[in-house]
Amino acid sequence: MSNKYPKISGRERIKNLGKFEFDLARIKGSHHFLTHPEGRATVVPVHRGKCDGPGLLHKILKDTEIEISKMK
């Protein structure tokens, strides 16, 4: 698998999703649930000092219906 996904933390991912109108709906443990006014939703785990892996990033992008080119 090519390394086409940037390595960023969960907190940075949440901040980035905020630019696409995703709001924090609730937190359960380390899982942050974000929702969009159109009904799209995703879960972003936040662990101090760790970056999201490519599989999780792919899942988040699929859930949010955002293209990787728009995330940069």
PyMOL Python script that loads the backbone (N, CA, C, O; Angstrom):
from pymol import cmd

cmd.read_pdbstr("""\
ATOM      1  N   MET A   1       0.839  -1.170   0.000  1.00  0.00           N
ATOM      2  CA  MET A   1       0.000   0.000   0.000  1.00  0.00           C
ATOM      3  C   MET A   1       0.892   1.244   0.000  1.00  0.00           C
ATOM      4  O   MET A   1       1.843   1.345   0.775  1.00  0.00           O
ATOM      5  N   SER A   2       0.571   2.166  -0.867  1.00  0.00           N
ATOM      6  CA  SER A   2       1.366   3.389  -0.923  1.00  0.00           C
ATOM      7  C   SER A   2       1.019   4.279   0.270  1.00  0.00           C
ATOM      8  O   SER A   2      -0.073   4.199   0.832  1.00  0.00           O
ATOM      9  N   ASN A   3       1.952   5.104   0.629  1.00  0.00           N
ATOM     10  CA  ASN A   3       1.771   5.977   1.777  1.00  0.00           C
ATOM     11  C   ASN A   3       1.144   7.287   1.325  1.00  0.00           C
ATOM     12  O   ASN A   3       1.784   8.335   1.408  1.00  0.00           O
ATOM     13  N   LYS A   4      -0.104   7.247   0.846  1.00  0.00           N
ATOM     14  CA  LYS A   4      -0.751   8.442   0.335  1.00  0.00           C
ATOM     15  C   LYS A   4      -1.524   9.198   1.417  1.00  0.00           C
ATOM     16  O   LYS A   4      -1.999  10.306   1.172  1.00  0.00           O
ATOM     17  N   TYR A   5      -1.654   8.613   2.607  1.00  0.00           N
ATOM     18  CA  TYR A   5      -2.356   9.269   3.693  1.00  0.00           C
ATOM     19  C   TYR A   5      -1.354   9.942   4.625  1.00  0.00           C
ATOM     20  O   TYR A   5      -0.349   9.335   4.995  1.00  0.00           O
ATOM     21  N   PRO A   6      -1.618  11.192   5.008  1.00  0.00           N
ATOM     22  CA  PRO A   6      -0.704  11.864   5.930  1.00  0.00           C
ATOM     23  C   PRO A   6      -0.846  11.280   7.335  1.00  0.00           C
ATOM     24  O   PRO A   6      -1.937  10.863   7.724  1.00  0.00           O
ATOM     25  N   LYS A   7       0.239  11.248   8.091  1.00  0.00           N
ATOM     26  CA  LYS A   7       0.201  10.748   9.458  1.00  0.00           C
ATOM     27  C   LYS A   7      -0.049  11.932  10.384  1.00  0.00           C
ATOM     28  O   LYS A   7       0.819  12.781  10.588  1.00  0.00           O
ATOM     29  N   ILE A   8      -1.268  11.966  10.940  1.00  0.00           N
ATOM     30  CA  ILE A   8      -1.602  13.016  11.893  1.00  0.00           C
ATOM     31  C   ILE A   8      -2.329  12.399  13.077  1.00  0.00           C
ATOM     32  O   ILE A   8      -2.838  11.282  12.993  1.00  0.00           O
ATOM     33  N   SER A   9      -2.374  13.127  14.166  1.00  0.00           N
ATOM     34  CA  SER A   9      -3.001  12.620  15.382  1.00  0.00           C
ATOM     35  C   SER A   9      -4.519  12.750  15.312  1.00  0.00           C
ATOM     36  O   SER A   9      -5.059  13.407  14.421  1.00  0.00           O
ATOM     37  N   GLY A  10      -5.187  12.122  16.252  1.00  0.00           N
ATOM     38  CA  GLY A  10      -6.639  12.189  16.314  1.00  0.00           C
ATOM     39  C   GLY A  10      -7.140  13.602  16.542  1.00  0.00           C
ATOM     40  O   GLY A  10      -8.128  14.024  15.941  1.00  0.00           O
ATOM     41  N   ARG A  11      -6.455  14.333  17.414  1.00  0.00           N
ATOM     42  CA  ARG A  11      -6.853  15.726  17.681  1.00  0.00           C
ATOM     43  C   ARG A  11      -6.740  16.586  16.414  1.00  0.00           C
ATOM     44  O   ARG A  11      -7.608  17.414  16.136  1.00  0.00           O
ATOM     45  N   GLU A  12      -5.669  16.379  15.660  1.00  0.00           N
ATOM     46  CA  GLU A  12      -5.506  17.122  14.402  1.00  0.00           C
ATOM     47  C   GLU A  12      -6.595  16.729  13.403  1.00  0.00           C
ATOM     48  O   GLU A  12      -7.092  17.573  12.658  1.00  0.00           O
ATOM     49  N   ARG A  13      -6.961  15.449  13.390  1.00  0.00           N
ATOM     50  CA  ARG A  13      -8.015  14.970  12.483  1.00  0.00           C
ATOM     51  C   ARG A  13      -9.344  15.632  12.831  1.00  0.00           C
ATOM     52  O   ARG A  13     -10.079  16.047  11.935  1.00  0.00           O
ATOM     53  N   ILE A  14      -9.661  15.735  14.124  1.00  0.00           N
ATOM     54  CA  ILE A  14     -10.904  16.371  14.556  1.00  0.00           C
ATOM     55  C   ILE A  14     -10.911  17.845  14.148  1.00  0.00           C
ATOM     56  O   ILE A  14     -11.919  18.355  13.660  1.00  0.00           O
ATOM     57  N   LYS A  15      -9.790  18.518  14.351  1.00  0.00           N
ATOM     58  CA  LYS A  15      -9.675  19.926  13.955  1.00  0.00           C
ATOM     59  C   LYS A  15      -9.887  20.072  12.444  1.00  0.00           C
ATOM     60  O   LYS A  15     -10.574  20.988  11.990  1.00  0.00           O
ATOM     61  N   ASN A  16      -9.288  19.155  11.671  1.00  0.00           N
ATOM     62  CA  ASN A  16      -9.422  19.192  10.218  1.00  0.00           C
ATOM     63  C   ASN A  16     -10.871  18.933   9.802  1.00  0.00           C
ATOM     64  O   ASN A  16     -11.373  19.601   8.898  1.00  0.00           O
ATOM     65  N   LEU A  17     -11.545  17.987  10.436  1.00  0.00           N
ATOM     66  CA  LEU A  17     -12.936  17.693  10.100  1.00  0.00           C
ATOM     67  C   LEU A  17     -13.852  18.859  10.457  1.00  0.00           C
ATOM     68  O   LEU A  17     -14.902  19.032   9.839  1.00  0.00           O
ATOM     69  N   GLY A  18     -13.464  19.658  11.449  1.00  0.00           N
ATOM     70  CA  GLY A  18     -14.239  20.846  11.800  1.00  0.00           C
ATOM     71  C   GLY A  18     -14.327  21.831  10.648  1.00  0.00           C
ATOM     72  O   GLY A  18     -15.310  22.563  10.529  1.00  0.00           O
ATOM     73  N   LYS A  19     -13.321  21.856   9.809  1.00  0.00           N
ATOM     74  CA  LYS A  19     -13.322  22.730   8.630  1.00  0.00           C
ATOM     75  C   LYS A  19     -14.376  22.298   7.617  1.00  0.00           C
ATOM     76  O   LYS A  19     -14.766  23.080   6.750  1.00  0.00           O
ATOM     77  N   PHE A  20     -14.839  21.047   7.728  1.00  0.00           N
ATOM     78  CA  PHE A  20     -15.860  20.509   6.833  1.00  0.00           C
ATOM     79  C   PHE A  20     -17.220  20.447   7.535  1.00  0.00           C
ATOM     80  O   PHE A  20     -18.089  19.671   7.138  1.00  0.00           O
ATOM     81  N   GLU A  21     -17.400  21.261   8.573  1.00  0.00           N
ATOM     82  CA  GLU A  21     -18.644  21.398   9.321  1.00  0.00           C
ATOM     83  C   GLU A  21     -19.007  20.179  10.166  1.00  0.00           C
ATOM     84  O   GLU A  21     -20.182  19.969  10.464  1.00  0.00           O
ATOM     85  N   PHE A  22     -18.027  19.378  10.553  1.00  0.00           N
ATOM     86  CA  PHE A  22     -18.285  18.267  11.467  1.00  0.00           C
ATOM     87  C   PHE A  22     -18.143  18.797  12.890  1.00  0.00           C
ATOM     88  O   PHE A  22     -17.171  19.478  13.217  1.00  0.00           O
ATOM     89  N   ASP A  23     -19.124  18.475  13.731  1.00  0.00           N
ATOM     90  CA  ASP A  23     -19.119  18.926  15.119  1.00  0.00           C
ATOM     91  C   ASP A  23     -19.000  17.732  16.053  1.00  0.00           C
ATOM     92  O   ASP A  23     -19.464  16.635  15.744  1.00  0.00           O
ATOM     93  N   LEU A  24     -18.383  17.958  17.177  1.00  0.00           N
ATOM     94  CA  LEU A  24     -18.242  16.922  18.184  1.00  0.00           C
ATOM     95  C   LEU A  24     -19.606  16.686  18.822  1.00  0.00           C
ATOM     96  O   LEU A  24     -20.174  17.591  19.432  1.00  0.00           O
ATOM     97  N   ALA A  25     -20.128  15.476  18.681  1.00  0.00           N
ATOM     98  CA  ALA A  25     -21.431  15.139  19.228  1.00  0.00           C
ATOM     99  C   ALA A  25     -21.306  14.612  20.654  1.00  0.00           C
ATOM    100  O   ALA A  25     -22.079  14.990  21.534  1.00  0.00           O
ATOM    101  N   ARG A  26     -20.320  13.730  20.875  1.00  0.00           N
ATOM    102  CA  ARG A  26     -20.120  13.185  22.212  1.00  0.00           C
ATOM    103  C   ARG A  26     -18.761  12.509  22.287  1.00  0.00           C
ATOM    104  O   ARG A  26     -18.107  12.284  21.269  1.00  0.00           O
ATOM    105  N   ILE A  27     -18.351  12.193  23.493  1.00  0.00           N
ATOM    106  CA  ILE A  27     -17.086  11.491  23.727  1.00  0.00           C
ATOM    107  C   ILE A  27     -17.377  10.326  24.650  1.00  0.00           C
ATOM    108  O   ILE A  27     -18.061  10.475  25.663  1.00  0.00           O
ATOM    109  N   LYS A  28     -16.850   9.160  24.291  1.00  0.00           N
ATOM    110  CA  LYS A  28     -16.956   7.985  25.158  1.00  0.00           C
ATOM    111  C   LYS A  28     -15.558   7.393  25.251  1.00  0.00           C
ATOM    112  O   LYS A  28     -15.077   6.750  24.318  1.00  0.00           O
ATOM    113  N   GLY A  29     -14.922   7.616  26.379  1.00  0.00           N
ATOM    114  CA  GLY A  29     -13.543   7.171  26.543  1.00  0.00           C
ATOM    115  C   GLY A  29     -12.640   7.972  25.626  1.00  0.00           C
ATOM    116  O   GLY A  29     -12.611   9.201  25.688  1.00  0.00           O
ATOM    117  N   SER A  30     -11.893   7.268  24.764  1.00  0.00           N
ATOM    118  CA  SER A  30     -11.004   7.953  23.828  1.00  0.00           C
ATOM    119  C   SER A  30     -11.646   8.131  22.458  1.00  0.00           C
ATOM    120  O   SER A  30     -11.001   8.629  21.535  1.00  0.00           O
ATOM    121  N   HIS A  31     -12.911   7.728  22.313  1.00  0.00           N
ATOM    122  CA  HIS A  31     -13.593   7.824  21.024  1.00  0.00           C
ATOM    123  C   HIS A  31     -14.431   9.096  20.950  1.00  0.00           C
ATOM    124  O   HIS A  31     -15.318   9.328  21.771  1.00  0.00           O
ATOM    125  N   HIS A  32     -14.125   9.905  19.953  1.00  0.00           N
ATOM    126  CA  HIS A  32     -14.833  11.161  19.730  1.00  0.00           C
ATOM    127  C   HIS A  32     -15.782  10.956  18.545  1.00  0.00           C
ATOM    128  O   HIS A  32     -15.346  10.604  17.449  1.00  0.00           O
ATOM    129  N   PHE A  33     -17.073  11.175  18.771  1.00  0.00           N
ATOM    130  CA  PHE A  33     -18.094  10.978  17.752  1.00  0.00           C
ATOM    131  C   PHE A  33     -18.408  12.331  17.130  1.00  0.00           C
ATOM    132  O   PHE A  33     -18.807  13.269  17.819  1.00  0.00           O
ATOM    133  N   LEU A  34     -18.223  12.417  15.815  1.00  0.00           N
ATOM    134  CA  LEU A  34     -18.468  13.662  15.096  1.00  0.00           C
ATOM    135  C   LEU A  34     -19.636  13.480  14.132  1.00  0.00           C
ATOM    136  O   LEU A  34     -19.785  12.428  13.512  1.00  0.00           O
ATOM    137  N   THR A  35     -20.460  14.518  14.015  1.00  0.00           N
ATOM    138  CA  THR A  35     -21.597  14.478  13.107  1.00  0.00           C
ATOM    139  C   THR A  35     -21.583  15.715  12.211  1.00  0.00           C
ATOM    140  O   THR A  35     -20.983  16.741  12.531  1.00  0.00           O
ATOM    141  N   HIS A  36     -22.266  15.575  11.084  1.00  0.00           N
ATOM    142  CA  HIS A  36     -22.388  16.643  10.095  1.00  0.00           C
ATOM    143  C   HIS A  36     -23.875  16.987   9.987  1.00  0.00           C
ATOM    144  O   HIS A  36     -24.709  16.101  10.174  1.00  0.00           O
ATOM    145  N   PRO A  37     -24.235  18.225   9.696  1.00  0.00           N
ATOM    146  CA  PRO A  37     -25.653  18.594   9.567  1.00  0.00           C
ATOM    147  C   PRO A  37     -26.417  17.757   8.533  1.00  0.00           C
ATOM    148  O   PRO A  37     -27.634  17.608   8.641  1.00  0.00           O
ATOM    149  N   GLU A  38     -25.718  17.214   7.541  1.00  0.00           N
ATOM    150  CA  GLU A  38     -26.372  16.391   6.514  1.00  0.00           C
ATOM    151  C   GLU A  38     -26.611  14.955   6.971  1.00  0.00           C
ATOM    152  O   GLU A  38     -27.216  14.170   6.241  1.00  0.00           O
ATOM    153  N   GLY A  39     -26.140  14.598   8.180  1.00  0.00           N
ATOM    154  CA  GLY A  39     -26.365  13.264   8.699  1.00  0.00           C
ATOM    155  C   GLY A  39     -25.167  12.337   8.668  1.00  0.00           C
ATOM    156  O   GLY A  39     -25.217  11.247   9.237  1.00  0.00           O
ATOM    157  N   ARG A  40     -24.088  12.747   8.013  1.00  0.00           N
ATOM    158  CA  ARG A  40     -22.880  11.920   8.000  1.00  0.00           C
ATOM    159  C   ARG A  40     -22.250  11.919   9.388  1.00  0.00           C
ATOM    160  O   ARG A  40     -22.352  12.901  10.123  1.00  0.00           O
ATOM    161  N   ALA A  41     -21.598  10.815   9.742  1.00  0.00           N
ATOM    162  CA  ALA A  41     -20.981  10.711  11.063  1.00  0.00           C
ATOM    163  C   ALA A  41     -19.767   9.802  11.002  1.00  0.00           C
ATOM    164  O   ALA A  41     -19.647   8.953  10.118  1.00  0.00           O
ATOM    165  N   THR A  42     -18.866   9.998  11.961  1.00  0.00           N
ATOM    166  CA  THR A  42     -17.675   9.158  12.059  1.00  0.00           C
ATOM    167  C   THR A  42     -17.179   9.167  13.498  1.00  0.00           C
ATOM    168  O   THR A  42     -17.608   9.982  14.316  1.00  0.00           O
ATOM    169  N   VAL A  43     -16.281   8.257  13.786  1.00  0.00           N
ATOM    170  CA  VAL A  43     -15.666   8.154  15.107  1.00  0.00           C
ATOM    171  C   VAL A  43     -14.158   8.313  14.937  1.00  0.00           C
ATOM    172  O   VAL A  43     -13.550   7.663  14.086  1.00  0.00           O
ATOM    173  N   VAL A  44     -13.564   9.174  15.746  1.00  0.00           N
ATOM    174  CA  VAL A  44     -12.119   9.397  15.698  1.00  0.00           C
ATOM    175  C   VAL A  44     -11.540   9.066  17.070  1.00  0.00           C
ATOM    176  O   VAL A  44     -11.876   9.729  18.051  1.00  0.00           O
ATOM    177  N   PRO A  45     -10.676   8.051  17.160  1.00  0.00           N
ATOM    178  CA  PRO A  45     -10.033   7.773  18.441  1.00  0.00           C
ATOM    179  C   PRO A  45      -8.895   8.765  18.683  1.00  0.00           C
ATOM    180  O   PRO A  45      -8.155   9.117  17.765  1.00  0.00           O
ATOM    181  N   VAL A  46      -8.772   9.204  19.924  1.00  0.00           N
ATOM    182  CA  VAL A  46      -7.723  10.152  20.278  1.00  0.00           C
ATOM    183  C   VAL A  46      -6.844   9.507  21.340  1.00  0.00           C
ATOM    184  O   VAL A  46      -7.274   9.286  22.472  1.00  0.00           O
ATOM    185  N   HIS A  47      -5.613   9.211  20.958  1.00  0.00           N
ATOM    186  CA  HIS A  47      -4.635   8.644  21.875  1.00  0.00           C
ATOM    187  C   HIS A  47      -3.401   9.521  21.846  1.00  0.00           C
ATOM    188  O   HIS A  47      -2.843   9.781  20.780  1.00  0.00           O
ATOM    189  N   ARG A  48      -2.980   9.968  22.988  1.00  0.00           N
ATOM    190  CA  ARG A  48      -1.847  10.883  23.094  1.00  0.00           C
ATOM    191  C   ARG A  48      -0.592  10.261  22.479  1.00  0.00           C
ATOM    192  O   ARG A  48      -0.213   9.139  22.815  1.00  0.00           O
ATOM    193  N   GLY A  49       0.040  11.000  21.583  1.00  0.00           N
ATOM    194  CA  GLY A  49       1.310  10.577  21.003  1.00  0.00           C
ATOM    195  C   GLY A  49       1.200   9.560  19.881  1.00  0.00           C
ATOM    196  O   GLY A  49       2.221   9.070  19.400  1.00  0.00           O
ATOM    197  N   LYS A  50      -0.017   9.228  19.447  1.00  0.00           N
ATOM    198  CA  LYS A  50      -0.172   8.243  18.380  1.00  0.00           C
ATOM    199  C   LYS A  50      -0.857   8.873  17.175  1.00  0.00           C
ATOM    200  O   LYS A  50      -1.682   9.776  17.314  1.00  0.00           O
ATOM    201  N   CYS A  51      -0.502   8.383  15.992  1.00  0.00           N
ATOM    202  CA  CYS A  51      -1.097   8.846  14.746  1.00  0.00           C
ATOM    203  C   CYS A  51      -2.054   7.786  14.213  1.00  0.00           C
ATOM    204  O   CYS A  51      -1.898   6.594  14.481  1.00  0.00           O
ATOM    205  N   ASP A  52      -3.042   8.241  13.458  1.00  0.00           N
ATOM    206  CA  ASP A  52      -3.977   7.319  12.824  1.00  0.00           C
ATOM    207  C   ASP A  52      -3.262   6.504  11.762  1.00  0.00           C
ATOM    208  O   ASP A  52      -2.409   7.030  11.048  1.00  0.00           O
ATOM    209  N   GLY A  53      -3.596   5.233  11.650  1.00  0.00           N
ATOM    210  CA  GLY A  53      -3.050   4.381  10.602  1.00  0.00           C
ATOM    211  C   GLY A  53      -3.800   4.585   9.300  1.00  0.00           C
ATOM    212  O   GLY A  53      -4.863   5.206   9.294  1.00  0.00           O
ATOM    213  N   PRO A  54      -3.267   4.073   8.191  1.00  0.00           N
ATOM    214  CA  PRO A  54      -3.903   4.286   6.892  1.00  0.00           C
ATOM    215  C   PRO A  54      -5.288   3.645   6.791  1.00  0.00           C
ATOM    216  O   PRO A  54      -6.159   4.195   6.117  1.00  0.00           O
ATOM    217  N   GLY A  55      -5.515   2.518   7.432  1.00  0.00           N
ATOM    218  CA  GLY A  55      -6.830   1.866   7.380  1.00  0.00           C
ATOM    219  C   GLY A  55      -7.896   2.685   8.072  1.00  0.00           C
ATOM    220  O   GLY A  55      -9.011   2.818   7.568  1.00  0.00           O
ATOM    221  N   LEU A  56      -7.556   3.238   9.233  1.00  0.00           N
ATOM    222  CA  LEU A  56      -8.507   4.066   9.973  1.00  0.00           C
ATOM    223  C   LEU A  56      -8.794   5.354   9.212  1.00  0.00           C
ATOM    224  O   LEU A  56      -9.943   5.792   9.152  1.00  0.00           O
ATOM    225  N   LEU A  57      -7.778   5.958   8.638  1.00  0.00           N
ATOM    226  CA  LEU A  57      -7.988   7.175   7.854  1.00  0.00           C
ATOM    227  C   LEU A  57      -8.898   6.904   6.660  1.00  0.00           C
ATOM    228  O   LEU A  57      -9.764   7.717   6.337  1.00  0.00           O
ATOM    229  N   HIS A  58      -8.703   5.777   6.014  1.00  0.00           N
ATOM    230  CA  HIS A  58      -9.549   5.412   4.877  1.00  0.00           C
ATOM    231  C   HIS A  58     -11.003   5.276   5.332  1.00  0.00           C
ATOM    232  O   HIS A  58     -11.912   5.730   4.637  1.00  0.00           O
ATOM    233  N   LYS A  59     -11.229   4.660   6.483  1.00  0.00           N
ATOM    234  CA  LYS A  59     -12.575   4.478   7.026  1.00  0.00           C
ATOM    235  C   LYS A  59     -13.209   5.832   7.352  1.00  0.00           C
ATOM    236  O   LYS A  59     -14.379   6.060   7.048  1.00  0.00           O
ATOM    237  N   ILE A  60     -12.442   6.719   7.965  1.00  0.00           N
ATOM    238  CA  ILE A  60     -12.963   8.045   8.307  1.00  0.00           C
ATOM    239  C   ILE A  60     -13.340   8.808   7.041  1.00  0.00           C
ATOM    240  O   ILE A  60     -14.399   9.433   6.982  1.00  0.00           O
ATOM    241  N   LEU A  61     -12.479   8.757   6.031  1.00  0.00           N
ATOM    242  CA  LEU A  61     -12.773   9.448   4.768  1.00  0.00           C
ATOM    243  C   LEU A  61     -14.009   8.858   4.094  1.00  0.00           C
ATOM    244  O   LEU A  61     -14.812   9.592   3.517  1.00  0.00           O
ATOM    245  N   LYS A  62     -14.163   7.562   4.162  1.00  0.00           N
ATOM    246  CA  LYS A  62     -15.336   6.905   3.574  1.00  0.00           C
ATOM    247  C   LYS A  62     -16.604   7.310   4.327  1.00  0.00           C
ATOM    248  O   LYS A  62     -17.620   7.623   3.705  1.00  0.00           O
ATOM    249  N   ASP A  63     -16.551   7.307   5.661  1.00  0.00           N
ATOM    250  CA  ASP A  63     -17.709   7.698   6.476  1.00  0.00           C
ATOM    251  C   ASP A  63     -18.124   9.138   6.224  1.00  0.00           C
ATOM    252  O   ASP A  63     -19.315   9.444   6.158  1.00  0.00           O
ATOM    253  N   THR A  64     -17.142  10.022   6.082  1.00  0.00           N
ATOM    254  CA  THR A  64     -17.422  11.449   5.946  1.00  0.00           C
ATOM    255  C   THR A  64     -17.668  11.881   4.498  1.00  0.00           C
ATOM    256  O   THR A  64     -18.097  13.006   4.243  1.00  0.00           O
ATOM    257  N   GLU A  65     -17.392  10.974   3.554  1.00  0.00           N
ATOM    258  CA  GLU A  65     -17.547  11.253   2.120  1.00  0.00           C
ATOM    259  C   GLU A  65     -16.676  12.435   1.682  1.00  0.00           C
ATOM    260  O   GLU A  65     -17.102  13.280   0.895  1.00  0.00           O
ATOM    261  N   ILE A  66     -15.439  12.474   2.213  1.00  0.00           N
ATOM    262  CA  ILE A  66     -14.471  13.506   1.859  1.00  0.00           C
ATOM    263  C   ILE A  66     -13.333  12.852   1.096  1.00  0.00           C
ATOM    264  O   ILE A  66     -12.873  11.772   1.466  1.00  0.00           O
ATOM    265  N   GLU A  67     -12.878  13.501   0.033  1.00  0.00           N
ATOM    266  CA  GLU A  67     -11.752  12.985  -0.748  1.00  0.00           C
ATOM    267  C   GLU A  67     -10.450  13.395  -0.089  1.00  0.00           C
ATOM    268  O   GLU A  67     -10.353  14.465   0.511  1.00  0.00           O
ATOM    269  N   ILE A  68      -9.446  12.530  -0.206  1.00  0.00           N
ATOM    270  CA  ILE A  68      -8.136  12.788   0.416  1.00  0.00           C
ATOM    271  C   ILE A  68      -7.522  14.082  -0.099  1.00  0.00           C
ATOM    272  O   ILE A  68      -6.828  14.770   0.648  1.00  0.00           O
ATOM    273  N   SER A  69      -7.762  14.425  -1.355  1.00  0.00           N
ATOM    274  CA  SER A  69      -7.177  15.644  -1.917  1.00  0.00           C
ATOM    275  C   SER A  69      -7.723  16.905  -1.232  1.00  0.00           C
ATOM    276  O   SER A  69      -7.041  17.929  -1.201  1.00  0.00           O
ATOM    277  N   LYS A  70      -8.933  16.842  -0.689  1.00  0.00           N
ATOM    278  CA  LYS A  70      -9.522  17.997  -0.007  1.00  0.00           C
ATOM    279  C   LYS A  70      -9.048  18.128   1.434  1.00  0.00           C
ATOM    280  O   LYS A  70      -9.173  19.196   2.033  1.00  0.00           O
ATOM    281  N   MET A  71      -8.502  17.043   1.998  1.00  0.00           N
ATOM    282  CA  MET A  71      -8.076  17.049   3.385  1.00  0.00           C
ATOM    283  C   MET A  71      -6.739  17.746   3.575  1.00  0.00           C
ATOM    284  O   MET A  71      -6.448  18.189   4.686  1.00  0.00           O
ATOM    285  N   LYS A  72      -5.929  17.861   2.561  1.00  0.00           N
ATOM    286  CA  LYS A  72      -4.585  18.416   2.702  1.00  0.00           C
ATOM    287  C   LYS A  72      -4.631  19.914   2.817  1.00  0.00           C
ATOM    288  O   LYS A  72      -3.588  20.555   2.942  1.00  0.00           O
TER     289      LYS A  72
END
""", "prot")
cmd.dss("prot")
cmd.show_as("cartoon", "prot")
cmd.util.cbc("prot")
cmd.orient("prot")
